Amino acid sequence: MKKLRSRFMFAVVALTLAATPQAWGWGCEGHETVALIAKGHLNPHALAMVNQILHDNPGHPPAGPCHPPGLDPIADASTWADDIRNCWTETAGWHFFDIPRFATQTNIDQFCDPAKGCVAKALHDQIAVLNDPAAVPGLKAEALRFIIHFAGHIHQPLHDTTNNDRGANCVPVKFFSNNVHVSANKYEPNLHGIWDSDMIQNISQGQTVAQFAAALDTQFASQEAAWQAAGIDFNAWAWDAHQLAETVAYGKLNKKITIETTLVPDLKSCADNNNVGARMLALNEKLGANYQAAATPVIQEQLAKAGVRLAMILNQIWP
């Protein structure tokens, strides 16, 4: 991010998103959960810096479905990168890491386009901004909000994989009683979307975000020391999530999807790649309780890992 945008742009984005809601990443609940888990693991210095930066540099009008009144500042900041994505189009590629299903761990760097970036590179670059003593406060605030968001994204398995299907956004699925709706080459529900939001809502069962975050932090308390001891390695985190996409997100489907063996670059819509969306729709994929049961422990652990690891990043910046 080379310059600070005007606050007028935030208002434009808020209106745009209100008119065209979209699901990216973990969705509101997932990102807020990651942020609140992280908050509980921040050292006093890091927590004070996070709160000060977010307070002194507001990032958006306090409105919208992801920004209810009274939301904790770090949770409120967790969805900002999606708020601005429609207008700051240069950041679109920062939200994912399109590692093909046929890839091996040793060659994943080649799939992070240096011009468009990827979530692993974005985390590295935004940490550099926070560590730069010459960066102005507004840019540091932007960097912090990006880091909070992207630490969640890199743990969402379908943000770290592709089968020439836009991270499974082009894989329509009937999910429980929700039938597939098609509009302008977009499909709802789709495999990516149910991992973002629908299955998290089923898991949380009406808990508040704070309650859900606390429950996950308790559930995985015995594993958190090992996650911390492993250190910070964005490529390794992305690869681990990629493998979960292969074994669970794709692997537990009722109708198996063939691995495409060459990468189709720069897919613009589900009409590309020989109309991949229509081809996947023809599979008539129906997912319900069995798929949810297979995905639930993965989603729970990835949310908890993301929170603990986000805290690791911020604690390293502000020891």
C-alpha positions as CSV (number, residue, x, y, z in Angstrom):
1,M,0.0,0.0,0.0
2,K,1.9,3.1,-1.2
3,K,-0.4,5.9,-0.1
4,L,-3.2,6.5,2.4
5,R,-6.7,6.6,0.9
6,S,-9.2,9.2,1.9
7,R,-12.0,8.4,4.4
8,F,-14.5,9.3,1.7
9,M,-13.5,6.1,-0.1
10,F,-14.5,4.1,3.0
11,A,-18.0,5.5,2.8
12,V,-18.3,4.6,-0.8
13,V,-17.1,1.1,-0.1
14,A,-19.6,0.7,2.8
15,L,-22.5,1.7,0.5
16,T,-21.2,-0.6,-2.3
17,L,-21.0,-3.6,0.1
18,A,-24.4,-2.9,1.5
19,A,-25.8,-3.1,-2.1
20,T,-23.8,-6.2,-3.1
21,P,-23.1,-8.5,-0.1
22,Q,-20.4,-11.0,-0.7
23,A,-18.8,-13.8,1.3
24,W,-15.0,-13.7,1.5
25,G,-12.6,-15.5,3.8
26,W,-14.1,-16.8,7.0
27,G,-17.0,-14.3,6.9
28,C,-17.8,-11.9,9.7
29,E,-18.1,-14.5,12.5
30,G,-15.0,-16.4,11.5
31,H,-12.7,-13.4,11.3
32,E,-14.1,-11.9,14.5
33,T,-13.5,-15.2,16.3
34,V,-9.9,-15.3,15.1
35,A,-9.3,-11.7,16.3
36,L,-10.8,-12.3,19.7
37,I,-8.8,-15.5,20.2
38,A,-5.7,-13.5,19.3
39,K,-6.6,-10.8,21.8
40,G,-6.5,-13.2,24.6
41,H,-2.9,-14.2,23.7
42,L,-1.5,-10.7,23.2
43,N,1.2,-9.5,25.7
44,P,0.3,-6.2,27.4
45,H,2.5,-4.1,25.0
46,A,1.0,-5.6,21.9
47,L,-2.5,-5.2,23.1
48,A,-1.9,-1.6,24.0
49,M,-0.4,-0.9,20.6
50,V,-3.3,-2.6,18.8
51,N,-5.9,-0.7,20.7
52,Q,-4.1,2.6,20.3
53,I,-3.5,2.3,16.5
54,L,-7.1,1.2,15.8
55,H,-8.5,4.0,18.0
56,D,-6.3,6.8,16.6
57,N,-6.9,5.7,12.9
58,P,-10.5,4.7,12.3
59,G,-10.8,2.5,9.3
60,H,-14.4,2.7,8.2
61,P,-17.8,4.1,9.3
62,P,-19.0,2.0,12.3
63,A,-21.9,0.5,10.5
64,G,-22.9,-2.6,8.5
65,P,-23.6,-6.3,9.3
66,C,-20.0,-7.0,10.3
67,H,-19.7,-3.9,12.5
68,P,-22.4,-4.0,15.2
69,P,-22.2,-1.4,18.0
70,G,-20.0,-2.4,20.9
71,L,-17.8,-4.9,18.9
72,D,-14.3,-5.1,20.4
73,P,-11.8,-3.0,18.3
74,I,-9.7,-5.9,17.1
75,A,-12.7,-7.9,16.1
76,D,-14.2,-4.8,14.4
77,A,-10.9,-4.4,12.4
78,S,-10.9,-8.0,11.3
79,T,-13.2,-7.6,8.3
80,W,-11.9,-4.2,7.1
81,A,-9.9,-5.7,4.3
82,D,-13.1,-7.1,2.8
83,D,-14.8,-3.7,3.3
84,I,-12.3,-2.0,1.0
85,R,-11.7,-4.8,-1.4
86,N,-14.1,-3.6,-4.1
87,C,-12.5,-0.2,-4.4
88,W,-8.9,-1.1,-3.6
89,T,-8.8,-3.7,-6.4
90,E,-5.0,-4.0,-6.3
91,T,-5.5,-5.9,-2.9
92,A,-7.8,-8.6,-4.4
93,G,-4.9,-11.1,-4.9
94,W,-3.7,-10.6,-1.3
95,H,-6.6,-12.6,0.1
96,F,-5.7,-16.1,-1.2
97,F,-2.9,-18.4,-2.3
98,D,-3.9,-20.3,-5.4
99,I,-1.9,-23.5,-4.8
100,P,-3.2,-26.0,-7.4
101,R,-4.4,-29.3,-6.2
102,F,-1.6,-31.0,-8.2
103,A,1.2,-29.0,-6.5
104,T,3.8,-30.2,-4.1
105,Q,5.1,-28.3,-1.1
106,T,8.5,-27.7,-2.7
107,N,7.2,-25.6,-5.5
108,I,4.4,-23.4,-4.0
109,D,6.3,-20.2,-4.3
110,Q,5.8,-20.2,-8.1
111,F,2.0,-19.9,-7.5
112,C,2.3,-16.5,-5.6
113,D,2.1,-14.1,-8.5
114,P,4.7,-11.3,-7.7
115,A,2.6,-8.7,-9.5
116,K,-0.8,-9.6,-7.8
117,G,0.6,-11.1,-4.6
118,C,-0.9,-13.7,-2.4
119,V,-1.9,-14.0,1.2
120,A,1.6,-15.2,2.4
121,K,3.3,-12.3,0.6
122,A,0.7,-9.9,1.9
123,L,1.3,-10.9,5.5
124,H,5.1,-10.5,5.0
125,D,4.7,-7.1,3.3
126,Q,2.3,-5.7,5.9
127,I,4.4,-6.8,8.8
128,A,7.3,-4.9,7.2
129,V,5.1,-1.7,7.2
130,L,4.3,-2.1,10.9
131,N,8.0,-2.6,11.6
132,D,9.0,0.5,9.5
133,P,9.7,3.4,11.7
134,A,9.2,5.8,8.8
135,A,5.7,4.6,8.0
136,V,3.0,7.2,8.8
137,P,0.4,6.2,11.4
138,G,-2.4,5.8,8.8
139,L,-0.4,3.3,6.8
140,K,0.5,1.4,10.0
141,A,-3.2,1.2,10.8
142,E,-3.9,-0.2,7.3
143,A,-1.1,-2.8,7.7
144,L,-2.5,-3.9,11.1
145,R,-6.0,-4.3,9.7
146,F,-4.6,-6.3,6.8
147,I,-2.6,-8.6,9.1
148,I,-5.6,-9.2,11.4
149,H,-7.6,-10.2,8.4
150,F,-5.0,-12.2,6.4
151,A,-4.0,-14.3,9.5
152,G,-7.5,-15.6,9.3
153,H,-7.5,-16.1,5.5
154,I,-4.3,-18.2,5.4
155,H,-5.9,-20.8,7.7
156,Q,-9.1,-21.2,5.5
157,P,-8.3,-24.3,3.5
158,L,-10.1,-23.1,0.3
159,H,-8.1,-19.8,0.4
160,D,-4.9,-21.9,-0.2
161,T,-6.0,-24.1,-3.0
162,T,-7.6,-24.1,-6.5
163,N,-8.7,-26.6,-9.0
164,N,-9.2,-24.0,-11.7
165,D,-12.5,-23.2,-9.9
166,R,-11.7,-19.9,-8.1
167,G,-11.0,-21.6,-4.8
168,A,-14.2,-23.7,-5.1
169,N,-16.4,-20.6,-5.5
170,C,-17.3,-22.4,-8.8
171,V,-18.3,-25.6,-7.1
172,P,-22.1,-25.3,-6.5
173,V,-23.5,-27.5,-3.6
174,K,-26.9,-28.1,-2.2
175,F,-26.2,-27.6,1.6
176,F,-28.8,-29.3,3.8
177,S,-32.0,-27.8,2.5
178,N,-30.5,-24.8,0.6
179,N,-30.8,-25.4,-3.1
180,V,-28.4,-23.9,-5.6
181,H,-29.3,-20.6,-7.1
182,V,-27.5,-19.3,-10.2
183,S,-27.1,-15.7,-11.2
184,A,-24.6,-14.1,-13.6
185,N,-22.3,-17.1,-13.5
186,K,-22.3,-17.1,-9.7
187,Y,-23.6,-20.0,-7.6
188,E,-25.0,-20.0,-4.1
189,P,-24.4,-22.0,-2.0
190,N,-21.0,-23.0,-3.2
191,L,-18.2,-25.1,-1.6
192,H,-16.1,-22.0,-0.7
193,G,-19.0,-20.2,0.8
194,I,-20.1,-22.9,3.1
195,W,-16.6,-23.1,4.5
196,D,-16.6,-19.3,4.9
197,S,-19.8,-19.0,6.8
198,D,-22.5,-21.6,6.7
199,M,-20.7,-24.3,8.6
200,I,-19.3,-21.9,11.2
201,Q,-22.8,-20.8,11.9
202,N,-23.8,-24.4,12.4
203,I,-20.9,-25.0,14.7
204,S,-21.4,-21.9,16.9
205,Q,-25.1,-22.7,17.4
206,G,-26.2,-19.2,18.3
207,Q,-23.3,-18.3,20.6
208,T,-22.0,-14.8,20.5
209,V,-18.7,-14.4,18.8
210,A,-17.0,-13.8,22.2
211,Q,-18.5,-17.0,23.5
212,F,-17.5,-19.0,20.5
213,A,-14.0,-17.6,20.6
214,A,-13.6,-18.4,24.3
215,A,-15.0,-21.9,23.7
216,L,-12.5,-22.7,20.9
217,D,-9.6,-21.2,22.9
218,T,-10.5,-23.5,25.8
219,Q,-11.0,-26.5,23.5
220,F,-7.5,-26.2,22.0
221,A,-5.6,-24.9,25.0
222,S,-3.4,-28.1,25.2
223,Q,-2.2,-27.6,21.6
224,E,-1.5,-23.9,21.7
225,A,2.1,-24.2,23.1
226,A,3.1,-26.6,20.2
227,W,1.7,-24.1,17.7
228,Q,3.7,-21.3,19.3
229,A,6.8,-23.4,19.5
230,A,6.7,-24.1,15.7
231,G,7.1,-20.4,15.0
232,I,6.0,-18.2,12.1
233,D,6.1,-19.7,8.6
234,F,3.5,-18.4,6.2
235,N,4.3,-20.9,3.4
236,A,4.0,-23.8,5.9
237,W,0.7,-22.5,7.2
238,A,-0.6,-22.2,3.7
239,W,0.5,-25.7,2.8
240,D,-1.0,-27.2,5.8
241,A,-4.4,-25.6,5.0
242,H,-4.0,-26.6,1.4
243,Q,-3.7,-30.3,2.5
244,L,-6.8,-29.9,4.5
245,A,-8.6,-28.7,1.4
246,E,-7.5,-31.8,-0.4
247,T,-8.3,-34.3,2.3
248,V,-11.5,-32.8,3.7
249,A,-12.9,-29.9,1.7
250,Y,-12.6,-31.8,-1.6
251,G,-11.8,-35.2,-0.2
252,K,-15.1,-35.6,1.7
253,L,-17.4,-34.6,-1.1
254,N,-19.9,-37.2,-2.2
255,K,-19.2,-36.6,-5.9
256,K,-15.4,-36.7,-6.3
257,I,-13.9,-33.9,-8.4
258,T,-11.0,-34.8,-10.7
259,I,-7.8,-33.0,-10.0
260,E,-7.0,-30.7,-13.0
261,T,-3.3,-31.2,-13.9
262,T,-2.5,-27.8,-15.4
263,L,-3.1,-24.4,-14.0
264,V,-5.5,-22.1,-15.8
265,P,-4.3,-18.6,-14.9
266,D,-6.4,-15.5,-14.2
267,L,-9.9,-16.9,-14.0
268,K,-12.4,-14.1,-14.1
269,S,-15.6,-16.0,-13.5
270,C,-17.2,-19.4,-13.3
271,A,-17.9,-19.2,-17.0
272,D,-14.1,-19.6,-17.7
273,N,-12.2,-22.8,-17.9
274,N,-14.7,-24.4,-20.2
275,N,-17.6,-23.1,-18.1
276,V,-16.3,-24.7,-14.9
277,G,-19.3,-23.6,-12.8
278,A,-21.8,-25.3,-15.1
279,R,-19.7,-28.4,-15.2
280,M,-19.5,-28.6,-11.5
281,L,-23.3,-27.9,-11.2
282,A,-23.9,-31.0,-13.3
283,L,-22.4,-33.1,-10.5
284,N,-25.5,-32.3,-8.4
285,E,-23.4,-32.2,-5.2
286,K,-25.6,-32.6,-2.1
287,L,-23.9,-32.0,1.3
288,G,-25.4,-32.3,4.8
289,A,-24.7,-33.8,8.2
290,N,-21.9,-36.2,7.2
291,Y,-20.0,-33.5,5.5
292,Q,-20.5,-31.0,8.3
293,A,-19.3,-33.6,10.8
294,A,-16.1,-34.2,8.8
295,A,-15.4,-30.4,8.4
296,T,-16.3,-29.3,11.9
297,P,-13.0,-30.3,13.7
298,V,-11.0,-28.9,10.9
299,I,-12.8,-25.5,11.0
300,Q,-12.6,-25.4,14.8
301,E,-8.8,-26.1,14.8
302,Q,-8.0,-23.7,12.0
303,L,-9.9,-20.8,13.7
304,A,-8.1,-21.5,16.9
305,K,-4.7,-21.8,15.2
306,A,-5.3,-18.6,13.3
307,G,-6.0,-16.7,16.5
308,V,-3.0,-18.0,18.3
309,R,-0.7,-17.4,15.4
310,L,-2.1,-13.9,14.8
311,A,-1.1,-13.2,18.4
312,M,2.3,-14.6,17.7
313,I,2.8,-12.2,14.8
314,L,1.7,-9.1,16.9
315,N,3.7,-10.2,19.9
316,Q,6.8,-10.4,17.8
317,I,6.3,-6.9,16.4
318,W,5.6,-5.5,19.9
319,P,7.4,-7.7,22.5
